[in-house]
């Protein structure tokens, strides 16, 4: 079989999985901004809140692992969420190296308000539910592949 492609086609941006994921990530976050602004949340603040709604009272280290964020990135975000009254940070009395994050009543009640956020985002995309679920499943498979090597170390 003779391929009529330039050997450098592999280096085109449109042929790069990483670039497509990068653009999608940036654009999804941009679409979230007007939806999250009324709550005073950035996208990263929103995913922190979602993680805490799943499991409240975890350490910064556990939260960082769940969100693939380091403590240097998390700390200023957590300070902002604390100033907004969504969370409390408490140093462990048993081991002062551990800081636990807990939702306040305001943070817990935000969960009910946030129920509309996924639908609002879907309304900005021209994608039906089946397409969205297939894409999500494929992205989960990719996440598993990408993180499998980290888990085995």
Number of C-alpha atoms within 10 A of each C-alpha: 3 4 6 6 8 7 8 7 10 11 9 9 11 11 11 12 9 11 13 12 12 11 11 12 12 10 11 14 15 13 17 19 15 13 19 17 11 8 13 13 21 18 17 15 17 17 13 21 24 14 16 20 16 8 13 18 18 17 19 20 17 15 22 19 12 11 14 9 15 13 15 9 11 18 14 11 17 21 14 15 22 18 11 14 14 19 24 18 19 14 13 12 9 7 8 9 11 16 18 18 22 21 22 15 11 12 20 17 12 16 14 9 10 16 10 11 13 11 10 13 15 14 11 11 11 9 11 10 10 9 11 14 12 11 12 12 12 12 13 12 11 12 11 12 11 11 10 11 9 8 8 6 5
